[in-house]
């Protein structure tokens, strides 16, 4: 069958609400369309997420490069304040951002906020007191707020339910891996201070802020919009129709919906949203803990040199990428989510135990591999689990914003439990991260049983899980 005929026939079926099962189409055509989407969507968003991770977490390497002394950050609870204020704006502006991204357009909105936080990051390199640092980090959080939930919303809008976790894993873990290499890059940047009176930490912020602004301009030309948008020119009309049809076959026919108060209230009254948010927040707590404090623990807690503290923070992040990609491939292949959430939570707990309670530096360092892999895996798998179990464009936008907003509480949580007086090992903070990971494992276990019960009731004809698609079943 010709490509045009395939796409048109599929589109007609989708418009009529009929199943697409059994319709002959060219698998090569489908793979080619997916490859085009992958190449235009995932690399640029992954690169921008890397930049976002670097710009919010480079305070950790800046602190061991002279920031603490120059702005008086190590006094009392100033460091905790400077870390947690980021998450105030981050939490407040996530939902509004997902409410307007459709209207403004993904490329326009994402590029704009990336450019804005690049300017803020660059400005931090010129300040001289800790209060100014806290204010600038608050602005940084406000501008970064819309990026991550917008990307998750955009990616989940382009793929079928059992295709999305692999893409989310590549997107998320690209940022985690490359941002670890940013510590090595930062080590190079601080060498500029050998030829200029500005200290090394200032060059970290100035140069990385400039890179962010340049990346934002480039991204505007690359980022694609949502599947139903007329702004997308990288797909032919036939390819676009094919994409819409296969999404309709997977989810039922969906139309673009405005986020209203009624939809928001419906979303926040759904227990699944809060269960997934707890699991995601547990992963976020661990991610931020490793981002903000691993270089400090390596330098001051394990006794490694400044250079090794920069370099050794990269391998655990790389391992977490490999582990998350393997787990995501298995989860998509087996069409399971919950059991993998439990496994990732247990891996995180074991790794945190080794990091917090083993005395020898080498086993403690091995523990950081398991801990970082577990918490990053929690984030990726939970994102996919929620995306699989929510239908409706507006509800997905609300739920994603709620989930990522509550992850901001995880950032505040990690900022508060890793107290300056507990340096350099931060044992109470590590215990606090373990506690929320245990809560996530319990929540995942309960959710599996409840969702299985709901599916069983639907199979027995006692309940329809979705009014628009009677055959819909929850992903376990």
Secondary structure as UniProt FT lines:
FT   HELIX           3..15
FT   TURN            16..17
FT   TURN            21..22
FT   HELIX           27..57
FT   HELIX           59..62
FT   HELIX           63..67
FT   HELIX           68..71
FT   TURN            72..74
FT   TURN            76..77
FT   HELIX           78..92
FT   HELIX           94..104
FT   HELIX           106..124
FT   TURN            125..126
FT   HELIX           130..156
FT   TURN            157..158
FT   TURN            161..163
FT   HELIX           164..189
FT   HELIX           190..194
FT   HELIX           200..220
FT   TURN            221..222
FT   TURN            227..228
FT   TURN            230..231
FT   HELIX           237..251
FT   HELIX           261..268
FT   HELIX           271..296
FT   HELIX           297..301
FT   HELIX           306..334
FT   HELIX           338..357
FT   HELIX           361..388
FT   HELIX           393..417
FT   HELIX           420..422
FT   TURN            423..425
FT   HELIX           427..459
FT   TURN            460..461
FT   TURN            467..468
FT   TURN            470..471
//
